[in-house]
Amino acid sequence: MFYVNDYYRHDEIIELAHQLIQIPSHPGVPHQEKDVAEFIYDYCGANGLEVQFQEVTGQRKNVLAFLRGSGTGNSLMLNGHLDTITPYRMTIDPFNEGVHSGYVWGRGAADMKGGLASMLITLLAYKRAGITPDGDIIFAGVIGEEGKSEGTECLINSGIRTDAAIVGEPSNYQYAIGHRGLEWFDVIFTGKASHSGSPDGGINAIEKAAEFIYRAKRDLYPKIRQREDEFMGVSLMNIGIIEGGLGQSTVADSCTVKIDRRYIPGETVQSVMQEYQEILDDMKEQDHQLHAEIRKSSANDTILSHPPLVTPMTEPIVHAVRSSIREVIKREPQITRGRGWTDAALLKVYAKIPTVVFGPGDIRMSHTESERIAIKDLINTTEIYARIIDNFCIKDKIMEIENPPWEY
Ligand SMILES: [Zn+2]
């Protein structure tokens, strides 16, 4: 029998999570994830795991570690992002708060350096136990998930394929098999500047934008909110930023409305854009001075779009995740509905890899001023990851169901 806890010490996973947090990897850090990728590379190498870099852009790179299988059965990817968001206004030390009160603290603790630690320790425990799974287990530490998802895009383009994948975003002992797609759009209004004392010579782009927003709220919001998916919730839009104008005494010559659109199956990037275009077309019929266009925001202008995640309940990996969580928490785990976008959608849609979102920690801790992850979550999730490999990648089970759980 294989007991994952026999093959690593709990202080090892605490230390690893803490070390990953100590290496900043947010936007603005030179080469952003480079240092954390190199740390993982060295850590895996020192522990006898096969490891390699994957160059993505500039000096930013993914890091891949492998536990080779016998080639007789299912392979699995454990995917986690190396980047974090910026430590805005944190009330704790974002990198050196350390370990106390049952938690590891700092930027990225929950989202998702704790998840990286659980994944790496799981691979390591199998390696130390000398167990060869049926298929390869691939750890993929990827860059840029909080940005354009360049890391997972590069991973997919490199041709790496597995029979299933887990994205280790914090999920609080639940798991997600669906979430909304995400696209950012700019609606750009062009007017004509003139002095506010003689406004008739100008065209006010802000007023055009205001009319657009009014119509979107009146006509589109109610329609969008009626669309619903059982795993994702309702379709959503948010106007997050409005930019425009030259000065208080000048008729505004330009105005941009920036939209975040969370869409569900049945909608596409094209159909969603078309709905905004129809509002503009309607406005143009009544207003011949209107010049407006809609395009994808440059911040979101990647080769791959960000579609919804749809992994069918019938996929074997869904069953493996569900029963593995259940074996540890001793009750049926819930499915998370309506969570935010993750790289899981790219893996499922573009690489055709059935993917489930499951990882340690509480998503409500992500991006917070006192971000932290419970030590027991790191340990329990390592147990669950080990069981997922056992359930999905090893035909003759090696773990007992009745292994007593850590108090969770
Ligand atoms: Zn994340």
Residues whose N, C-alpha, C, O or C-beta is under 5 A from the ligand:
A	BS01	ZN	D111 M112 E169
